[in-house]
Amino acid sequence: MMSLTASEPTASTERRSQELFSEHQNEIHRHTDRLFAGLMGFQWIAGILFALWVSPLAWEGPVSRTHIHVWAAIFVGGWALSQLWLFWIAPLLGAVLAGVVYRLVSGERSQAAGIEGRADVGHLPKAR
């Protein structure tokens, strides 16, 4: 009866396997990048076509014309989208600022400071 024994891979085998793995991984990355670049272009065109089909017209009295935001999406595109972070950050900063101003104006303490000043604490139902 023959028995097979596993031997440790040599340094050249490990190096070659790492090279093959890196080549395959780079090929997958390049393929994925090309795929997503094509998808982004497709989404941009599809979004414009959808906007032109679904909501193309703005009415001003009896006159109808393509809405200005449709033209902005077509011609300005990426520049307008680069400003999108502002629409996320500005409301959050506004909410924080409003909270700080409210606390300063009303003199109200935060709940983290304790519940000693609350009028409804004595009216909590007792656990049975």
N, CA, C and O atoms as a printed pandas DataFrame, in Angstrom:
     atom_number atom_name residue_name chain_id  residue_number  x_coord  y_coord  z_coord
0              1         N          MET        A               1    0.823   -1.168    0.000
1              2        CA          MET        A               1    0.000    0.000    0.000
2              3         C          MET        A               1    0.879    1.249    0.000
3              4         O          MET        A               1    1.860    1.344    0.737
4              5         N          MET        A               2    0.494    2.210   -0.857
5              6        CA          MET        A               2    1.267    3.443   -0.927
6              7         C          MET        A               2    0.573    4.533   -0.119
7              8         O          MET        A               2   -0.654    4.627   -0.100
8              9         N          SER        A               3    1.342    5.314    0.515
9             10        CA          SER        A               3    0.766    6.445    1.248
10            11         C          SER        A               3    1.328    7.730    0.661
11            12         O          SER        A               3    2.502    7.821    0.303
12            13         N          LEU        A               4    0.469    8.696    0.578
13            14        CA          LEU        A               4    0.888    9.991    0.074
14            15         C          LEU        A               4    1.184   10.903    1.248
15            16         O          LEU        A               4    0.409   10.986    2.200
16            17         N          THR        A               5    2.287   11.568    1.170
17            18        CA          THR        A               5    2.637   12.510    2.228
18            19         C          THR        A               5    2.694   13.900    1.623
19            20         O          THR        A               5    3.187   14.088    0.510
20            21         N          ALA        A               6    2.208   14.828    2.334
21            22        CA          ALA        A               6    2.231   16.216    1.871
22            23         C          ALA        A               6    3.556   16.842    2.241
23            24         O          ALA        A               6    4.030   16.707    3.369
24            25         N          SER        A               7    4.140   17.519    1.292
25            26        CA          SER        A               7    5.391   18.203    1.578
26            27         C          SER        A               7    5.135   19.704    1.599
27            28         O          SER        A               7    4.175   20.192    1.003
28            29         N          GLU        A               8    5.983   20.406    2.273
29            30        CA          GLU        A               8    5.867   21.858    2.357
30            31         C          GLU        A               8    6.183   22.465    0.993
31            32         O          GLU        A               8    7.117   22.024    0.324
32            33         N          PRO        A               9    5.414   23.471    0.573
33            34        CA          PRO        A               9    5.697   24.099   -0.716
34            35         C          PRO        A               9    7.027   24.855   -0.667
35            36         O          PRO        A               9    7.402   25.424    0.358
36            37         N          THR        A              10    7.704   24.843   -1.767
37            38        CA          THR        A              10    8.987   25.534   -1.833
38            39         C          THR        A              10    8.742   27.033   -1.996
39            40         O          THR        A              10    7.625   27.468   -2.275
40            41         N          ALA        A              11    9.784   27.793   -1.819
41            42        CA          ALA        A              11    9.676   29.256   -1.921
42            43         C          ALA        A              11    9.275   29.671   -3.337
43            44         O          ALA        A              11    8.498   30.609   -3.516
44            45         N          SER        A              12    9.805   28.973   -4.338
45            46        CA          SER        A              12    9.466   29.329   -5.717
46            47         C          SER        A              12    7.999   29.013   -6.018
47            48         O          SER        A              12    7.353   29.741   -6.772
48            49         N          THR        A              13    7.469   27.935   -5.436
49            50        CA          THR        A              13    6.066   27.584   -5.624
50            51         C          THR        A              13    5.165   28.625   -4.966
51            52         O          THR        A              13    4.156   29.028   -5.543
52            53         N          GLU        A              14    5.521   29.051   -3.783
53            54        CA          GLU        A              14    4.736   30.076   -3.089
54            55         C          GLU        A              14    4.776   31.400   -3.852
55            56         O          GLU        A              14    3.761   32.086   -3.971
56            57         N          ARG        A              15    5.947   31.751   -4.362
57            58        CA          ARG        A              15    6.091   32.996   -5.114
58            59         C          ARG        A              15    5.247   32.946   -6.382
59            60         O          ARG        A              15    4.552   33.910   -6.705
60            61         N          ARG        A              16    5.304   31.828   -7.101
61            62        CA          ARG        A              16    4.531   31.684   -8.334
62            63         C          ARG        A              16    3.030   31.703   -8.053
63            64         O          ARG        A              16    2.266   32.326   -8.790
64            65         N          SER        A              17    2.610   31.022   -6.988
65            66        CA          SER        A              17    1.183   31.020   -6.656
66            67         C          SER        A              17    0.712   32.422   -6.276
67            68         O          SER        A              17   -0.412   32.806   -6.598
68            69         N          GLN        A              18    1.558   33.180   -5.600
69            70        CA          GLN        A              18    1.204   34.560   -5.246
70            71         C          GLN        A              18    1.112   35.422   -6.504
71            72         O          GLN        A              18    0.221   36.266   -6.607
72            73         N          GLU        A              19    2.028   35.220   -7.472
73            74        CA          GLU        A              19    1.977   35.960   -8.738
74            75         C          GLU        A              19    0.687   35.647   -9.494
75            76         O          GLU        A              19    0.016   36.553   -9.991
76            77         N          LEU        A              20    0.345   34.364   -9.579
77            78        CA          LEU        A              20   -0.879   33.963  -10.279
78            79         C          LEU        A              20   -2.114   34.550   -9.604
79            80         O          LEU        A              20   -3.037   35.027  -10.266
80            81         N          PHE        A              21   -2.110   34.505   -8.279
81            82        CA          PHE        A              21   -3.240   35.065   -7.540
82            83         C          PHE        A              21   -3.360   36.568   -7.787
83            84         O          PHE        A              21   -4.462   37.066   -8.017
84            85         N          SER        A              22   -2.240   37.301   -7.743
85            86        CA          SER        A              22   -2.255   38.752   -7.958
86            87         C          SER        A              22   -2.718   39.089   -9.370
87            88         O          SER        A              22   -3.493   40.027   -9.553
88            89         N          GLU        A              23   -2.256   38.336  -10.376
89            90        CA          GLU        A              23   -2.697   38.569  -11.750
90            91         C          GLU        A              23   -4.200   38.364  -11.889
91            92         O          GLU        A              23   -4.893   39.168  -12.513
92            93         N          HIS        A              24   -4.691   37.287  -11.305
93            94        CA          HIS        A              24   -6.123   37.001  -11.382
94            95         C          HIS        A              24   -6.936   38.076  -10.656
95            96         O          HIS        A              24   -7.977   38.513  -11.146
96            97         N          GLN        A              25   -6.456   38.493   -9.497
97            98        CA          GLN        A              25   -7.150   39.523   -8.731
98            99         C          GLN        A              25   -7.168   40.847   -9.494
99           100         O          GLN        A              25   -8.199   41.519   -9.520
100          101         N          ASN        A              26   -6.057   41.237  -10.114
101          102        CA          ASN        A              26   -6.006   42.466  -10.905
102          103         C          ASN        A              26   -6.938   42.385  -12.109
103          104         O          ASN        A              26   -7.577   43.375  -12.468
104          105         N          GLU        A              27   -7.019   41.214  -12.732
105          106        CA          GLU        A              27   -7.931   41.025  -13.858
106          107         C          GLU        A              27   -9.383   41.212  -13.415
107          108         O          GLU        A              27  -10.171   41.841  -14.121
108          109         N          ILE        A              28   -9.732   40.676  -12.263
109          110        CA          ILE        A              28  -11.088   40.844  -11.726
110          111         C          ILE        A              28  -11.360   42.315  -11.431
111          112         O          ILE        A              28  -12.444   42.814  -11.730
112          113         N          HIS        A              29  -10.389   43.012  -10.847
113          114        CA          HIS        A              29  -10.568   44.430  -10.523
114          115         C          HIS        A              29  -10.767   45.253  -11.795
115          116         O          HIS        A              29  -11.653   46.106  -11.843
116          117         N          ARG        A              30   -9.957   45.008  -12.822
117          118        CA          ARG        A              30  -10.104   45.753  -14.080
118          119         C          ARG        A              30  -11.465   45.479  -14.711
119          120         O          ARG        A              30  -12.120   46.402  -15.195
120          121         N          HIS        A              31  -11.890   44.230  -14.710
121          122        CA          HIS        A              31  -13.189   43.872  -15.286
122          123         C          HIS        A              31  -14.324   44.561  -14.526
123          124         O          HIS        A              31  -15.255   45.092  -15.133
124          125         N          THR        A              32  -14.238   44.548  -13.209
125          126        CA          THR        A              32  -15.266   45.169  -12.376
126          127         C          THR        A              32  -15.295   46.681  -12.584
127          128         O          THR        A              32  -16.371   47.276  -12.654
128          129         N          ASP        A              33  -14.114   47.310  -12.685
129          130        CA          ASP        A              33  -14.062   48.749  -12.924
130          131         C          ASP        A              33  -14.704   49.111  -14.259
131          132         O          ASP        A              33  -15.459   50.080  -14.340
132          133         N          ARG        A              34  -14.412   48.340  -15.307
133          134        CA          ARG        A              34  -15.020   48.610  -16.614
134          135         C          ARG        A              34  -16.532   48.426  -16.548
135          136         O          ARG        A              34  -17.286   49.213  -17.120
136          137         N          LEU        A              35  -16.967   47.389  -15.852
137          138        CA          LEU        A              35  -18.398   47.125  -15.731
138          139         C          LEU        A              35  -19.108   48.285  -15.040
139          140         O          LEU        A              35  -20.136   48.757  -15.524
140          141         N          PHE        A              36  -18.566   48.751  -13.909
141          142        CA          PHE        A              36  -19.224   49.830  -13.176
142          143         C          PHE        A              36  -19.124   51.162  -13.902
143          144         O          PHE        A              36  -20.027   51.990  -13.781
144          145         N          ALA        A              37  -18.041   51.395  -14.659
145          146        CA          ALA        A              37  -17.963   52.624  -15.459
146          147         C          ALA        A              37  -19.075   52.622  -16.503
147          148         O          ALA        A              37  -19.718   53.648  -16.723
148          149         N          GLY        A              38  -19.304   51.489  -17.140
149          150        CA          GLY        A              38  -20.396   51.383  -18.109
150          151         C          GLY        A              38  -21.755   51.559  -17.453
151          152         O          GLY        A              38  -22.638   52.218  -18.002
152          153         N          LEU        A              39  -21.919   50.966  -16.271
153          154        CA          LEU        A              39  -23.192   51.106  -15.560
154          155         C          LEU        A              39  -23.461   52.553  -15.156
155          156         O          LEU        A              39  -24.600   53.015  -15.218
156          157         N          MET        A              40  -22.408   53.270  -14.741
157          158        CA          MET        A              40  -22.600   54.672  -14.357
158          159         C          MET        A              40  -23.047   55.501  -15.548
159          160         O          MET        A              40  -23.942   56.337  -15.424
160          161         N          GLY        A              41  -22.431   55.276  -16.700
161          162        CA          GLY        A              41  -22.855   55.979  -17.907
162          163         C          GLY        A              41  -24.284   55.636  -18.277
163          164         O          GLY        A              41  -25.068   56.515  -18.634
164          165         N          PHE        A              42  -24.621   54.363  -18.193
165          166        CA          PHE        A              42  -25.983   53.922  -18.489
166          167         C          PHE        A              42  -26.986   54.560  -17.536
167          168         O          PHE        A              42  -28.045   55.014  -17.969
168          169         N          GLN        A              43  -26.665   54.599  -16.243
169          170        CA          GLN        A              43  -27.569   55.200  -15.264
170          171         C          GLN        A              43  -27.776   56.685  -15.539
171          172         O          GLN        A              43  -28.890   57.191  -15.406
172          173         N          TRP        A              44  -26.718   57.381  -15.920
173          174        CA          TRP        A              44  -26.823   58.810  -16.188
174          175         C          TRP        A              44  -27.762   59.040  -17.372
175          176         O          TRP        A              44  -28.658   59.881  -17.309
176          177         N          ILE        A              45  -27.550   58.285  -18.449
177          178        CA          ILE        A              45  -28.404   58.426  -19.637
178          179         C          ILE        A              45  -29.838   57.999  -19.321
179          180         O          ILE        A              45  -30.790   58.669  -19.720
180          181         N          ALA        A              46  -29.991   56.883  -18.603
181          182        CA          ALA        A              46  -31.332   56.409  -18.251
182          183         C          ALA        A              46  -32.054   57.420  -17.361
183          184         O          ALA        A              46  -33.257   57.629  -17.514
184          185         N          GLY        A              47  -31.331   58.045  -16.436
185          186        CA          GLY        A              47  -31.944   59.053  -15.573
186          187         C          GLY        A              47  -32.440   60.253  -16.351
187          188         O          GLY        A              47  -33.523   60.775  -16.087
188          189         N          ILE        A              48  -31.643   60.687  -17.311
189          190        CA          ILE        A              48  -32.058   61.815  -18.145
190          191         C          ILE        A              48  -33.275   61.433  -18.981
191          192         O          ILE        A              48  -34.241   62.193  -19.053
192          193         N          LEU        A              49  -33.233   60.259  -19.614
193          194        CA          LEU        A              49  -34.369   59.822  -20.418
194          195         C          LEU        A              49  -35.628   59.662  -19.573
195          196         O          LEU        A              49  -36.725   60.018  -20.005
196          197         N          PHE        A              50  -35.463   59.123  -18.361
197          198        CA          PHE        A              50  -36.604   58.961  -17.469
198          199         C          PHE        A              50  -37.185   60.318  -17.086
199          200         O          PHE        A              50  -38.403   60.496  -17.063
200          201         N          ALA        A              51  -36.294   61.284  -16.782
201          202        CA          ALA        A              51  -36.773   62.626  -16.430
202          203         C          ALA        A              51  -37.488   63.274  -17.605
203          204         O          ALA        A              51  -38.495   63.958  -17.422
204          205         N          LEU        A              52  -36.975   63.062  -18.809
205          206        CA          LEU        A              52  -37.627   63.630  -19.987
206          207         C          LEU        A              52  -38.970   62.966  -20.264
207          208         O          LEU        A              52  -39.883   63.604  -20.788
208          209         N          TRP        A              53  -39.093   61.691  -19.916
209          210        CA          TRP        A              53  -40.323   60.952  -20.187
210          211         C          TRP        A              53  -41.376   61.183  -19.107
211          212         O          TRP        A              53  -42.549   61.395  -19.413
212          213         N          VAL        A              54  -40.948   61.140  -17.823
213          214        CA          VAL        A              54  -41.905   61.186  -16.716
214          215         C          VAL        A              54  -42.310   62.613  -16.358
215          216         O          VAL        A              54  -43.499   62.913  -16.251
216          217         N          SER        A              55  -41.346   63.474  -16.176
217          218        CA          SER        A              55  -41.708   64.822  -15.706
218          219         C          SER        A              55  -41.023   65.901  -16.525
219          220         O          SER        A              55  -40.259   66.698  -15.981
220          221         N          PRO        A              56  -41.279   65.937  -17.797
221          222        CA          PRO        A              56  -40.526   66.887  -18.615
222          223         C          PRO        A              56  -41.063   68.302  -18.624
223          224         O          PRO        A              56  -40.342   69.223  -19.008
224          225         N          LEU        A              57  -42.265   68.500  -18.227
225          226        CA          LEU        A              57  -42.867   69.795  -18.501
226          227         C          LEU        A              57  -43.186   70.572  -17.232
227          228         O          LEU        A              57  -43.701   70.037  -16.251
228          229         N          ALA        A              58  -42.861   71.848  -17.295
229          230        CA          ALA        A              58  -43.264   72.775  -16.246
230          231         C          ALA        A              58  -44.257   73.742  -16.884
231          232         O          ALA        A              58  -44.042   74.242  -17.987
232          233         N          TRP        A              59  -45.317   73.985  -16.183
233          234        CA          TRP        A              59  -46.370   74.819  -16.768
234          235         C          TRP        A              59  -46.295   76.219  -16.204
235          236         O          TRP        A              59  -46.201   76.417  -14.993
236          237         N          GLU        A              60  -46.337   77.193  -17.105
237          238        CA          GLU        A              60  -46.478   78.596  -16.731
238          239         C          GLU        A              60  -47.674   79.119  -17.491
239          240         O          GLU        A              60  -47.570   79.518  -18.651
240          241         N          GLY        A              61  -48.775   79.112  -16.844
241          242        CA          GLY        A              61  -49.997   79.525  -17.534
242          243         C          GLY        A              61  -50.311   78.553  -18.658
243          244         O          GLY        A              61  -50.265   77.340  -18.457
244          245         N          PRO        A              62  -50.626   79.064  -19.829
245          246        CA          PRO        A              62  -50.977   78.168  -20.941
246          247         C          PRO        A              62  -49.748   77.593  -21.664
247          248         O          PRO        A              62  -49.904   76.757  -22.554
248          249         N          VAL        A              63  -48.529   78.024  -21.300
249          250        CA          VAL        A              63  -47.312   77.605  -22.001
250          251         C          VAL        A              63  -46.638   76.472  -21.222
251          252         O          VAL        A              63  -46.505   76.531  -19.999
252          253         N          SER        A              64  -46.223   75.455  -21.951
253          254        CA          SER        A              64  -45.531   74.325  -21.343
254          255         C          SER        A              64  -44.147   74.207  -21.956
255          256         O          SER        A              64  -43.994   74.331  -23.171
256          257         N          ARG        A              65  -43.132   73.969  -21.122
257          258        CA          ARG        A              65  -41.767   73.790  -21.627
258          259         C          ARG        A              65  -40.993   72.845  -20.721
259          260         O          ARG        A              65  -41.408   72.583  -19.592
260          261         N          THR        A              66  -39.872   72.334  -21.211
261          262        CA          THR        A              66  -39.044   71.416  -20.428
262          263         C          THR        A              66  -38.501   72.146  -19.205
263          264         O          THR        A              66  -38.013   73.272  -19.306
264          265         N          HIS        A              67  -38.591   71.499  -18.059
265          266        CA          HIS        A              67  -38.210   72.118  -16.792
266          267         C          HIS        A              67  -36.716   72.385  -16.753
267          268         O          HIS        A              67  -35.932   71.631  -17.329
268          269         N          ILE        A              68  -36.319   73.455  -16.076
269          270        CA          ILE        A              68  -34.918   73.868  -16.015
270          271         C          ILE        A              68  -34.035   72.821  -15.333
271          272         O          ILE        A              68  -32.855   72.701  -15.661
272          273         N          HIS        A              69  -34.595   72.065  -14.388
273          274        CA          HIS        A              69  -33.793   71.057  -13.702
274          275         C          HIS        A              69  -33.438   69.890  -14.619
275          276         O          HIS        A              69  -32.406   69.247  -14.423
276          277         N          VAL        A              70  -34.266   69.608  -15.605
277          278        CA          VAL        A              70  -33.928   68.572  -16.587
278          279         C          VAL        A              70  -32.721   69.021  -17.395
279          280         O          VAL        A              70  -31.798   68.238  -17.622
280          281         N          TRP        A              71  -32.720   70.290  -17.836
281          282        CA          TRP        A              71  -31.574   70.801  -18.588
282          283         C          TRP        A              71  -30.329   70.841  -17.709
283          284         O          TRP        A              71  -29.235   70.546  -18.190
284          285         N          ALA        A              72  -30.465   71.195  -16.444
285          286        CA          ALA        A              72  -29.311   71.213  -15.536
286          287         C          ALA        A              72  -28.734   69.813  -15.378
287          288         O          ALA        A              72  -27.514   69.652  -15.351
288          289         N          ALA        A              73  -29.582   68.806  -15.274
289          290        CA          ALA        A              73  -29.092   67.434  -15.145
290          291         C          ALA        A              73  -28.344   66.996  -16.396
291          292         O          ALA        A              73  -27.374   66.244  -16.309
292          293         N          ILE        A              74  -28.789   67.460  -17.554
293          294        CA          ILE        A              74  -28.145   67.062  -18.808
294          295         C          ILE        A              74  -26.806   67.765  -18.982
295          296         O          ILE        A              74  -25.806   67.117  -19.292
296          297         N          PHE        A              75  -26.771   69.069  -18.790
297          298        CA          PHE        A              75  -25.579   69.829  -19.152
298          299         C          PHE        A              75  -24.614   70.069  -18.002
299          300         O          PHE        A              75  -23.404   70.123  -18.225
300          301         N          VAL        A              76  -25.105   70.212  -16.796
301          302        CA          VAL        A              76  -24.231   70.477  -15.665
302          303         C          VAL        A              76  -23.796   69.168  -15.016
303          304         O          VAL        A              76  -22.631   69.023  -14.645
304          305         N          GLY        A              77  -24.698   68.229  -14.875
305          306        CA          GLY        A              77  -24.426   66.869  -14.417
306          307         C          GLY        A              77  -23.507   66.752  -13.226
307          308         O          GLY        A              77  -23.912   67.010  -12.092
308          309         N          GLY        A              78  -22.255   66.359  -13.482
309          310        CA          GLY        A              78  -21.301   66.048  -12.420
310          311         C          GLY        A              78  -21.008   67.203  -11.492
311          312         O          GLY        A              78  -20.846   67.003  -10.289
312          313         N          TRP        A              79  -20.934   68.424  -12.033
313          314        CA          TRP        A              79  -20.654   69.569  -11.183
314          315         C          TRP        A              79  -21.755   69.750  -10.144
315          316         O          TRP        A              79  -21.470   70.008   -8.974
316          317         N          ALA        A              80  -22.989   69.618  -10.558
317          318        CA          ALA        A              80  -24.105   69.769   -9.628
318          319         C          ALA        A              80  -24.084   68.650   -8.594
319          320         O          ALA        A              80  -24.382   68.881   -7.422
320          321         N          LEU        A              81  -23.734   67.439   -9.021
321          322        CA          LEU        A              81  -23.696   66.325   -8.084
322          323         C          LEU        A              81  -22.557   66.462   -7.088
323          324         O          LEU        A              81  -22.644   65.942   -5.975
324          325         N          SER        A              82  -21.483   67.158   -7.474
325          326        CA          SER        A              82  -20.375   67.349   -6.532
326          327         C          SER        A              82  -20.778   68.243   -5.371
327          328         O          SER        A              82  -20.100   68.252   -4.343
328          329         N          GLN        A              83  -21.860   68.993   -5.507
329          330        CA          GLN        A              83  -22.357   69.857   -4.443
330          331         C          GLN        A              83  -23.350   69.136   -3.531
331          332         O          GLN        A              83  -23.875   69.731   -2.590
332          333         N          LEU        A              84  -23.607   67.856   -3.809
333          334        CA          LEU        A              84  -24.631   67.113   -3.083
334          335         C          LEU        A              84  -24.336   66.994   -1.597
335          336         O          LEU        A              84  -25.267   66.948   -0.793
336          337         N          TRP        A              85  -23.061   66.944   -1.208
337          338        CA          TRP        A              85  -22.717   66.824    0.207
338          339         C          TRP        A              85  -23.340   67.949    1.024
339          340         O          TRP        A              85  -23.686   67.762    2.190
340          341         N          LEU        A              86  -23.481   69.118    0.404
341          342        CA          LEU        A              86  -24.051   70.262    1.109
342          343         C          LEU        A              86  -25.478   69.993    1.559
343          344         O          LEU        A              86  -25.897   70.468    2.615
344          345         N          PHE        A              87  -26.229   69.234    0.765
345          346        CA          PHE        A              87  -27.616   68.942    1.106
346          347         C          PHE        A              87  -27.734   67.932    2.242
347          348         O          PHE        A              87  -28.816   67.763    2.804
348          349         N          TRP        A              88  -26.640   67.260    2.589
349          350        CA          TRP        A              88  -26.625   66.353    3.735
350          351         C          TRP        A              88  -26.077   67.059    4.971
351          352         O          TRP        A              88  -26.626   66.911    6.063
352          353         N          ILE        A              89  -25.005   67.821    4.808
353          354        CA          ILE        A              89  -24.331   68.436    5.944
354          355         C          ILE        A              89  -25.091   69.649    6.469
355          356         O          ILE        A              89  -25.225   69.805    7.683
356          357         N          ALA        A              90  -25.585   70.502    5.597
357          358        CA          ALA        A              90  -26.249   71.737    6.026
358          359         C          ALA        A              90  -27.443   71.476    6.950
359          360         O          ALA        A              90  -27.550   72.138    7.982
360          361         N          PRO        A              91  -28.351   70.534    6.625
361          362        CA          PRO        A              91  -29.456   70.293    7.571
362          363         C          PRO        A              91  -28.984   69.758    8.919
363          364         O          PRO        A              91  -29.556   70.093    9.956
364          365         N          LEU        A              92  -27.942   68.926    8.910
365          366        CA          LEU        A              92  -27.430   68.409   10.179
366          367         C          LEU        A              92  -26.814   69.524   11.019
367          368         O          LEU        A              92  -27.063   69.608   12.222
368          369         N          LEU        A              93  -26.016   70.373   10.390
369          370        CA          LEU        A              93  -25.439   71.500   11.126
370          371         C          LEU        A              93  -26.517   72.462   11.592
371          372         O          LEU        A              93  -26.426   73.010   12.690
372          373         N          GLY        A              94  -27.530   72.673   10.776
373          374        CA          GLY        A              94  -28.641   73.533   11.183
374          375         C          GLY        A              94  -29.379   72.977   12.389
375          376         O          GLY        A              94  -29.777   73.730   13.278
376          377         N          ALA        A              95  -29.563   71.665   12.424
377          378        CA          ALA        A              95  -30.247   71.040   13.560
378          379         C          ALA        A              95  -29.423   71.177   14.838
379          380         O          ALA        A              95  -29.966   71.463   15.905
380          381         N          VAL        A              96  -28.116   70.972   14.728
381          382        CA          VAL        A              96  -27.249   71.123   15.898
382          383         C          VAL        A              96  -27.271   72.567   16.380
383          384         O          VAL        A              96  -27.401   72.823   17.577
384          385         N          LEU        A              97  -27.147   73.502   15.462
385          386        CA          LEU        A              97  -27.176   74.917   15.825
386          387         C          LEU        A              97  -28.508   75.297   16.457
387          388         O          LEU        A              97  -28.534   76.035   17.442
388          389         N          ALA        A              98  -29.610   74.805   15.907
389          390        CA          ALA        A              98  -30.927   75.100   16.476
390          391         C          ALA        A              98  -31.034   74.533   17.889
391          392         O          ALA        A              98  -31.602   75.181   18.769
392          393         N          GLY        A              99  -30.500   73.337   18.120
393          394        CA          GLY        A              99  -30.531   72.748   19.458
394          395         C          GLY        A              99  -29.729   73.563   20.452
395          396         O          GLY        A              99  -30.161   73.761   21.588
396          397         N          VAL        A             100  -28.564   74.037   20.034
397          398        CA          VAL        A             100  -27.721   74.842   20.929
398          399         C          VAL        A             100  -28.403   76.168   21.243
399          400         O          VAL        A             100  -28.435   76.593   22.397
400          401         N          VAL        A             101  -28.943   76.814   20.232
401          402        CA          VAL        A             101  -29.630   78.098   20.444
402          403         C          VAL        A             101  -30.842   77.906   21.345
403          404         O          VAL        A             101  -31.090   78.735   22.220
404          405         N          TYR        A             102  -31.596   76.840   21.151
405          406        CA          TYR        A             102  -32.768   76.572   21.987
406          407         C          TYR        A             102  -32.360   76.414   23.453
407          408         O          TYR        A             102  -32.993   76.973   24.349
408          409         N          ARG        A             103  -31.293   75.644   23.682
409          410        CA          ARG        A             103  -30.840   75.439   25.063
410          411         C          ARG        A             103  -30.395   76.757   25.698
411          412         O          ARG        A             103  -30.675   77.017   26.868
412          413         N          LEU        A             104  -29.697   77.588   24.913
413          414        CA          LEU        A             104  -29.234   78.869   25.450
414          415         C          LEU        A             104  -30.399   79.809   25.744
415          416         O          LEU        A             104  -30.407   80.484   26.773
416          417         N          VAL        A             105  -31.367   79.858   24.858
417          418        CA          VAL        A             105  -32.493   80.773   25.027
418          419         C          VAL        A             105  -33.445   80.302   26.123
419          420         O          VAL        A             105  -33.903   81.108   26.934
420          421         N          SER        A             106  -33.747   79.003   26.152
421          422        CA          SER        A             106  -34.729   78.504   27.113
422          423         C          SER        A             106  -34.125   78.209   28.475
423          424         O          SER        A             106  -34.846   78.150   29.471
424          425         N          GLY        A             107  -32.825   78.026   28.533
425          426        CA          GLY        A             107  -32.188   77.688   29.800
426          427         C          GLY        A             107  -32.485   76.271   30.254
427          428         O          GLY        A             107  -32.235   75.936   31.412
428          429         N          GLU        A             108  -33.008   75.436   29.379
429          430        CA          GLU        A             108  -33.364   74.065   29.722
430          431         C          GLU        A             108  -32.105   73.208   29.826
431          432         O          GLU        A             108  -31.193   73.310   29.006
432          433         N          ARG        A             109  -32.078   72.355   30.864
433          434        CA          ARG        A             109  -30.945   71.446   31.033
434          435         C          ARG        A             109  -31.200   70.176   30.243
435          436         O          ARG        A             109  -32.346   69.820   29.967
436          437         N          SER        A             110  -30.125   69.501   29.886
437          438        CA          SER        A             110  -30.285   68.255   29.136
438          439         C          SER        A             110  -30.701   67.134   30.069
439          440         O          SER        A             110  -30.466   67.215   31.274
440          441         N          GLN        A             111  -31.308   66.100   29.539
441          442        CA          GLN        A             111  -31.728   64.956   30.346
442          443         C          GLN        A             111  -30.536   64.187   30.878
443          444         O          GLN        A             111  -30.658   63.468   31.870
444          445         N          ALA        A             112  -29.382   64.327   30.236
445          446        CA          ALA        A             112  -28.189   63.640   30.709
446          447         C          ALA        A             112  -27.770   64.175   32.074
447          448         O          ALA        A             112  -27.099   63.474   32.831
448          449         N          ALA        A             113  -28.158   65.406   32.398
449          450        CA          ALA        A             113  -27.789   66.008   33.677
450          451         C          ALA        A             113  -28.596   65.429   34.822
451          452         O          ALA        A             113  -28.215   65.600   35.980
452          453         N          GLY        A             114  -29.697   64.750   34.539
453          454        CA          GLY        A             114  -30.502   64.179   35.601
454          455         C          GLY        A             114  -31.971   64.473   35.403
455          456         O          GLY        A             114  -32.352   65.225   34.506
456          457         N          ILE        A             115  -32.804   63.868   36.258
457          458        CA          ILE        A             115  -34.245   64.060   36.127
458          459         C          ILE        A             115  -34.818   64.753   37.355
459          460         O          ILE        A             115  -36.026   64.706   37.589
460          461         N          GLU        A             116  -33.960   65.394   38.138
461          462        CA          GLU        A             116  -34.443   65.988   39.380
462          463         C          GLU        A             116  -35.491   67.064   39.148
463          464         O          GLU        A             116  -36.422   67.191   39.942
464          465         N          GLY        A             117  -35.361   67.835   38.086
465          466        CA          GLY        A             117  -36.259   68.961   37.879
466          467         C          GLY        A             117  -37.563   68.603   37.198
467          468         O          GLY        A             117  -38.390   69.489   36.985
468          469         N          ARG        A             118  -37.784   67.370   36.851
469          470        CA          ARG        A             118  -38.998   66.999   36.124
470          471         C          ARG        A             118  -40.194   66.913   37.063
471          472         O          ARG        A             118  -40.108   66.344   38.151
472          473         N          ALA        A             119  -41.300   67.482   36.628
473          474        CA          ALA        A             119  -42.511   67.517   37.475
474          475         C          ALA        A             119  -43.245   66.191   37.469
475          476         O          ALA        A             119  -43.986   65.902   38.408
476          477         N          ASP        A             120  -43.063   65.368   36.430
477          478        CA          ASP        A             120  -43.835   64.129   36.330
478          479         C          ASP        A             120  -43.149   62.926   36.973
479          480         O          ASP        A             120  -43.671   61.815   36.882
480          481         N          VAL        A             121  -42.004   63.109   37.614
481          482        CA          VAL        A             121  -41.277   61.966   38.179
482          483         C          VAL        A             121  -42.065   61.323   39.321
483          484         O          VAL        A             121  -42.060   60.098   39.444
484          485         N          GLY        A             122  -42.725   62.095   40.138
485          486        CA          GLY        A             122  -43.473   61.553   41.252
486          487         C          GLY        A             122  -44.732   60.824   40.840
487          488         O          GLY        A             122  -45.348   60.150   41.665
488          489         N          HIS        A             123  -45.126   60.940   39.595
489          490        CA          HIS        A             123  -46.376   60.349   39.130
490          491         C          HIS        A             123  -46.168   59.055   38.348
491          492         O          HIS        A             123  -47.090   58.564   37.697
492          493         N          LEU        A             124  -44.982   58.515   38.413
493          494        CA          LEU        A             124  -44.731   57.261   37.701
494          495         C          LEU        A             124  -45.438   56.103   38.413
495          496         O          LEU        A             124  -45.463   56.056   39.643
496          497         N          PRO        A             125  -46.009   55.174   37.649
497          498        CA          PRO        A             125  -46.688   54.039   38.305
498          499         C          PRO        A             125  -45.670   53.150   38.995
499          500         O          PRO        A             125  -44.544   52.987   38.524
500          501         N          LYS        A             126  -46.075   52.586   40.103
501          502        CA          LYS        A             126  -45.189   51.705   40.866
502          503         C          LYS        A             126  -45.202   50.313   40.257
503          504         O          LYS        A             126  -46.238   49.819   39.813
504          505         N          ALA        A             127  -44.032   49.697   40.246
505          506        CA          ALA        A             127  -43.927   48.326   39.715
506          507         C          ALA        A             127  -44.478   47.364   40.752
507          508         O          ALA        A             127  -44.273   47.556   41.951
508          509         N          ARG        A             128  -45.174   46.330   40.302
509          510        CA          ARG        A             128  -45.756   45.363   41.256
510          511         C          ARG        A             128  -44.929   44.140   41.331
511          512         O          ARG        A             128  -45.257   43.218   42.077
